[in-house]
Structure formats: C-alpha cells, structure tokens
Amino acid sequence: MTEQLKVLSLFSGIGAFEEALNKLNINYNLNNYCEFEPTASKAYSIIHNVSEDLNLGDITKVDETKLENFDLMTYGFPCQDISALGDMKGFTDEKGNLTRSGLFFEAMRIAKYKKPKYMVAENVRMLASKKFKNDLSAMLKLLDDIGYNSYWKVLNSKDYGIPHSRNRIYIISIRKDIDDGQFEFPAPIELTKKASDYYDSFASEDHYLRESDMKYLSEFRLKKKYSSLNSDVIVCQTTKQGNLANPQNFVKDEKGYRVMTSRELLSLQGFKKSYADKLLQNGITKEQIGKLSGNSITVDVLEHIFKNLLHTNYTIK
Ligand SMILES: C[S@@+](CC[C@H](N)C(=O)[O-])C[C@H]1O[C@@H](n2cnc3c(N)ncnc32)[C@H](O)[C@@H]1O
C-alpha cells in the first residue's frame, strides 16, 4: 500500500504540477487549487476534470486554519515584478507595499501553519540574478526559519526532452525533520525531438500573418532570439503570445507564415494537445490559451523533479 499524496496547488494557472503528477501516475488527491483569474480557473477545471468548487480563489483571503492537511504544496507565484518583461520591483514597491510577486509571502503564511512535507516553487530565471540576490536570500531565509531545507537551480526545458528554450528557477523545499539530504536536481537528458514534431497539419486562417504583421519576422527579432521561425527549438513562450500583438514562435507552411496553434503551444509545454481542443470547445479563445500556456511551467521538467523528490515514499510509473 503506497501512501496517497495530498496536494494543495497555489497560483494554479492550468496546473502544470498536477499534470506532471498525472503523467507519473502518482496516486494523489487534490485538496484544493487556488487561482483568482476566472479564465484560468475554468481552464484548470476542464483540464483536470475537477469542480471549480475546489478553487480557493484569492490567496490573500484564504484562511489557513480551515485547510485540510496536505503533503505537497505547489506555488508557481506571479513573476510580473521579477520578470525582465515586467517592472522588476521585486517583492515590495516604492511605498513598501507587497507587489504581485510578493504574494510569495501569502504562500509562506499557509506553509508556516500547515507544514507540508514538500513544497515546490517555480519562477523566472531573473530571480537568480544579481538584481534579486537579496530577495532570493530573504526567501530562502524565511523557508529556513519556518523549518525547511531548500534547494534551487535554474533549469532549461530543452534539457528535459522538450524543444522549448525556457530557463526557470525551481525551488524545492523539504521539511527538515524528513529531509535526508539526498535530493538532487535531475541531470539534463539528450533532446531527441524537434519543434516540427509538434506541428499541426491544419491551422485556421486567423493564425496567418497579414502583410502588416510581417515586421514580427524581421531579421533583428529572429537574430536576437525574440522570435523563432520553423526552428528546432522554440524561444520561450510568454503571456503575450497567441495573438498577433506580440507573437514569438512562427511556422512557415505552404499557406504562408503563421503563429502557433493552441495545440502546438500547449504540447510544447508538455500538456496534451487534446486539452486545447477541449478548452476551445468550452469557449476559451486561442489568445487566452496562449496566455495560459505562456504563464505555465513545462510539465516535463516537473516530472523529472518529482521523480527525484518523491520516489522514496510514493510509487511512480
Ligand atoms: C505564473 S502563474 C502560475 C501558473 C501555474 N503554475 C501553471 O502551472 O499554469 C501565476 C498565477 O497566479 C495567479 N494569481 C495571481 N494573483 C493571485 C491571487 N491573489 N490569488 C490566487 N491566484 C493568483 C495568476 O492568475 C496566475 O494564474
């Protein structure tokens, strides 16, 4: 009899952590998810086939004393205030108020009270840069103070089997009383797939660039790696993709130049293509799916991390 892993998912988005647990066939129970954006919550409930009643909504309103116990807390907290594409304020603004990235402290409020065995966070690589050295140190210190040993590393999705260049920091925290000091980040594996292996044979007309959109394919953007065109490894998906406002990854086929389809974008983050069909059928637009996928985490990286983190106590496929 193997233990069932009880999970609390914070800042859930479309649930990349949960998808990794599914793909590893780990016996888990989702106690709750927590996502305040209605489209993301709806998408989450469709992909994971759970009721939106499980959504705790705004994390700042969550009463930690009312939560059921859980073993694993996942928290891919907002990156807007750390990301190079955002305003880089960090956890507090000039008035000392917490920013959206400062919602990290809300996750810590819950962790301090509930003391799960494991916590896994993900954020943009910038958090590991010189500029945010103090913020990262403060985070690790707080995790230490509330009883956790933490391990962090920047990993690129393309080193874990998926042709998507996406550098992200992963922070694994293990409760000190159960930490045997053996956790290691997964070693890179050889990339055997190309982005073209993920292409769809059909894309509707509204994916194709008009004459005025061709500027996105300028030599400058391609050279600077702000965009990719039929490349073997796509450039990092962001929340701005999916429409023609600021697309990144392009495909040229016999009908012309186009942006990637929802199926292509989600599968290049490790989700099933069929989820895109389900979301579209339920009224979520391709622009919204582009944003959700750009905000999410590459499932394959999480699978490798969970294998190393959970193999001693939980049965893995
Ligand atoms: C970087 S994304 C996380 C994506 C997620 N890890 C996934 O697998 O798709 C951060 C998420 O936090 C959500 N969020 C922001 N503020 C929140 C709040 N106050 N309460 C709950 N969720 C919030 C955002 O809507 C967004 O979906």
The ligand as an ORCA input file, in Angstrom:
! r2SCAN-3c Opt
* xyz 0 1
  C       2.912     32.264    -13.015
  S       1.254     31.853    -12.957
  C       1.307     30.196    -12.401
  C       0.976     29.190    -13.447
  C       0.827     27.774    -12.942
  N       1.911     27.339    -12.121
  C       0.589     26.785    -14.066
  O       1.011     25.635    -13.937
  O      -0.041     27.122    -15.072
  C       0.651     32.713    -11.526
  C      -0.831     32.541    -11.319
  O      -1.184     33.164    -10.077
  C      -2.498     33.670    -10.220
  N      -2.723     34.658     -9.162
  C      -2.288     35.945     -9.128
  N      -2.709     36.557     -8.014
  C      -3.425     35.648     -7.306
  C      -4.127     35.695     -6.072
  N      -4.187     36.821     -5.349
  N      -4.736     34.578     -5.646
  C      -4.697     33.434     -6.380
  N      -4.073     33.341     -7.583
  C      -3.432     34.432     -8.044
  C      -2.497     34.247    -11.627
  O      -3.815     34.420    -12.121
  C      -1.694     33.197    -12.392
  O      -2.518     32.235    -12.985
*
